[in-house]
Amino acid sequence: MIRVVLAEDHHLVRQGIRALLEKAADIEVVGEAADGQEALDLVDRLEPDVLVLDIGMPRLGGSQVAERAAALDVPTKIVVLSMYSDESIVRQALRCGVKGYLLKQSVTEELHLAIRAAWRGETYLSPSVSNSVLADYLKYDTTELDLVDTLTSREREVWQLIAEGDTNGAMALKLHVSEKTIEKHRTSLMSKLDVHEVAGLVRLAIKHRVVYLDG
């Protein structure tokens, strides 16, 4: 039996995906999470075989969850669900150790295939994702992508929280650090991206799917 944790912040969508997974005789959903931090906590506690993860999660984004899960030294493999096939998102997810990437609008029994492939240690990409990666790559400003790639995991996390509207104080509480540390990360983030006001950071975060306008 393949033990799965399901992480999706929209309750009705999560229930729909769970119902789909439960059609498979060899898959068992052992936990559900509504945000990225909760997903990471469940991976640490339950050590599921596979984490099915919405890429656009609050608190911790999907790539950050994948990166931190890899550091937990657990056997969990990650399959990402996303509304977006942008090359930058797929590339970042795979770099963080994700073993599967599927588009939400095409999720049917294909999700079963991706989970089984990830469980075997194989990588599974939706055909629609594979076909679009090159085209999306050609649309992006590669210099800008290179700048985004220089960010540390914590800087990406701070970037997401800034874009979600958190104050320095709120970020400090969530990340268990001082406001001075948050300000240091904010300054470094702005310097690396060459953006010097919050509105610019938010626009860039939406463009690079650090935050999502819709799940």
C-alpha positions as CSV (number, residue, x, y, z in Angstrom):
1,M,0.0,0.0,0.0
2,I,1.3,3.5,-1.0
3,R,0.8,5.9,2.0
4,V,0.0,9.4,0.8
5,V,-0.3,12.8,2.5
6,L,-2.4,15.3,0.5
7,A,-1.6,19.0,0.7
8,E,-4.1,21.4,-0.9
9,D,-5.3,24.7,0.7
10,H,-8.8,24.6,-0.9
11,H,-11.0,22.2,1.1
12,L,-13.4,21.2,-1.7
13,V,-10.5,20.6,-4.2
14,R,-8.7,18.6,-1.5
15,Q,-11.7,16.4,-1.0
16,G,-12.1,15.9,-4.7
17,I,-8.5,14.8,-5.1
18,R,-8.9,12.5,-2.0
19,A,-11.9,10.9,-3.6
20,L,-9.9,10.3,-6.8
21,L,-7.0,8.8,-4.9
22,E,-9.2,6.5,-2.9
23,K,-10.4,4.8,-6.1
24,A,-7.0,3.1,-6.3
25,A,-6.7,-0.1,-4.3
26,D,-3.0,0.4,-3.7
27,I,-3.2,4.0,-2.4
28,E,-4.1,5.1,1.1
29,V,-4.5,8.8,2.2
30,V,-3.0,9.0,5.7
31,G,-3.1,12.7,6.2
32,E,-4.3,16.1,4.8
33,A,-2.7,19.6,5.1
34,A,-4.1,23.0,4.3
35,D,-0.8,24.9,4.2
36,G,2.8,24.3,3.4
37,Q,4.0,24.2,7.0
38,E,1.4,21.7,8.0
39,A,2.4,19.6,5.0
40,L,6.0,19.6,6.2
41,D,5.0,18.7,9.7
42,L,2.9,15.8,8.5
43,V,5.8,14.5,6.4
44,D,8.1,14.7,9.4
45,R,5.6,12.9,11.7
46,L,4.1,10.3,9.3
47,E,6.9,9.7,6.8
48,P,4.4,8.9,4.0
49,D,5.6,7.3,0.8
50,V,4.4,10.2,-1.3
51,L,3.3,13.8,-0.6
52,V,0.8,15.1,-3.2
53,L,1.4,18.9,-3.0
54,D,-0.3,21.9,-4.4
55,I,2.5,24.2,-5.6
56,G,0.7,27.4,-4.5
57,M,0.4,26.8,-0.8
58,P,0.2,29.5,1.9
59,R,2.9,29.9,4.5
60,L,5.4,27.7,2.7
61,G,5.3,27.4,-1.1
62,G,5.5,24.0,-2.7
63,S,9.1,24.3,-3.8
64,Q,10.1,25.3,-0.2
65,V,8.2,22.4,1.2
66,A,10.0,20.0,-1.2
67,E,13.4,21.5,-0.3
68,R,12.8,21.2,3.4
69,A,11.3,17.7,3.2
70,A,14.5,16.6,1.4
71,A,16.5,17.7,4.4
72,L,14.3,15.7,6.8
73,D,15.9,12.4,5.7
74,V,12.6,10.7,5.2
75,P,11.6,8.4,2.3
76,T,8.8,10.6,1.1
77,K,8.7,11.4,-2.6
78,I,6.8,14.5,-3.8
79,V,4.3,14.9,-6.6
80,V,3.3,18.5,-7.4
81,L,-0.1,19.7,-8.6
82,S,-0.2,23.1,-10.3
83,M,-2.3,25.3,-12.5
84,Y,0.9,26.5,-14.2
85,S,3.3,24.9,-16.6
86,D,5.8,27.8,-16.7
87,E,9.4,26.5,-17.2
88,S,10.7,28.4,-14.2
89,I,8.2,26.7,-11.8
90,V,8.9,23.2,-13.2
91,R,12.6,23.8,-13.1
92,Q,12.6,25.0,-9.5
93,A,10.3,22.1,-8.4
94,L,12.6,19.5,-10.0
95,R,15.7,21.1,-8.5
96,C,14.1,20.8,-5.1
97,G,13.6,17.1,-5.5
98,V,10.1,16.8,-6.8
99,K,9.5,13.5,-8.6
100,G,6.2,14.4,-10.4
101,Y,4.6,17.5,-11.8
102,L,1.0,17.5,-13.0
103,L,-1.4,20.2,-14.1
104,K,-4.5,20.5,-11.9
105,Q,-6.9,20.8,-14.9
106,S,-5.7,17.5,-16.3
107,V,-5.6,15.5,-13.1
108,T,-7.6,12.2,-13.5
109,E,-6.2,8.7,-13.1
110,E,-2.9,10.3,-14.3
111,L,-2.3,11.2,-10.7
112,H,-2.3,7.5,-9.8
113,L,0.4,6.9,-12.4
114,A,2.5,9.8,-11.1
115,I,2.2,8.6,-7.5
116,R,3.2,5.0,-8.5
117,A,6.1,6.4,-10.5
118,A,7.3,8.6,-7.7
119,W,7.0,5.7,-5.2
120,R,9.4,3.7,-7.5
121,G,11.8,6.6,-7.6
122,E,11.0,7.6,-11.1
123,T,10.2,11.1,-12.4
124,Y,6.8,11.8,-14.0
125,L,5.8,14.9,-15.9
126,S,2.4,15.5,-17.5
127,P,2.7,15.4,-21.2
128,S,1.3,18.9,-21.3
129,V,4.0,20.1,-19.0
130,S,6.8,18.4,-21.0
131,N,5.5,20.0,-24.2
132,S,5.2,23.5,-22.8
133,V,8.5,23.7,-20.9
134,L,10.7,24.7,-23.9
135,A,8.1,27.2,-25.2
136,D,7.8,28.9,-21.8
137,Y,11.6,29.0,-21.4
138,L,11.9,31.0,-24.6
139,K,9.3,33.6,-23.3
140,Y,11.3,34.4,-20.1
141,D,14.0,36.9,-19.5
142,T,16.8,34.5,-18.7
143,T,18.8,37.3,-16.9
144,E,15.8,37.8,-14.5
145,L,15.6,34.0,-14.0
146,D,19.3,33.9,-13.1
147,L,18.7,36.6,-10.5
148,V,15.8,34.7,-8.9
149,D,18.0,31.5,-8.8
150,T,20.5,33.3,-6.6
151,L,18.0,33.6,-3.8
152,T,18.4,31.4,-0.7
153,S,15.5,29.2,0.5
154,R,14.9,31.7,3.4
155,E,14.9,34.7,1.1
156,R,12.3,33.0,-1.1
157,E,10.2,32.3,2.0
158,V,10.5,36.0,3.1
159,W,9.6,37.0,-0.5
160,Q,6.5,34.9,-0.4
161,L,5.4,36.3,3.0
162,I,6.0,39.9,1.8
163,A,3.9,39.3,-1.3
164,E,1.2,37.8,0.9
165,G,1.1,41.1,2.9
166,D,2.9,40.2,6.1
167,T,4.7,42.8,8.2
168,N,8.2,42.3,9.4
169,G,6.8,41.5,12.9
170,A,4.4,38.9,11.5
171,M,7.2,37.3,9.5
172,A,9.4,37.2,12.5
173,L,6.8,35.4,14.5
174,K,6.1,32.9,11.7
175,L,9.8,32.2,11.0
176,H,10.8,32.3,14.7
177,V,13.5,34.9,14.1
178,S,14.0,38.5,15.1
179,E,12.7,41.5,13.1
180,K,16.3,42.5,12.6
181,T,16.9,39.2,10.8
182,I,13.8,39.6,8.7
183,E,15.0,43.1,7.7
184,K,18.4,41.7,6.7
185,H,16.7,39.1,4.5
186,R,14.4,41.7,3.0
187,T,17.4,44.0,2.2
188,S,19.4,41.1,0.6
189,L,16.3,40.0,-1.4
190,M,15.7,43.5,-2.8
191,S,19.4,43.9,-3.6
192,K,19.6,40.5,-5.5
193,L,16.5,41.2,-7.5
194,D,17.3,44.9,-8.0
195,V,13.8,45.8,-6.8
196,H,13.5,48.5,-4.1
197,E,9.8,48.7,-3.2
198,V,7.2,46.3,-2.0
199,A,4.9,46.7,-5.0
200,G,7.8,45.7,-7.3
201,L,8.5,42.6,-5.2
202,V,4.8,41.6,-5.4
203,R,4.6,42.1,-9.2
204,L,7.8,39.9,-9.6
205,A,6.5,37.3,-7.1
206,I,3.3,36.9,-9.2
207,K,5.3,36.7,-12.4
208,H,7.5,34.0,-11.1
209,R,4.7,32.2,-9.2
210,V,6.2,32.8,-5.8
211,V,2.6,33.6,-4.9
212,Y,-0.5,32.8,-6.9
213,L,-3.5,34.8,-7.9
214,D,-5.6,31.7,-7.8
215,G,-4.7,28.4,-6.0
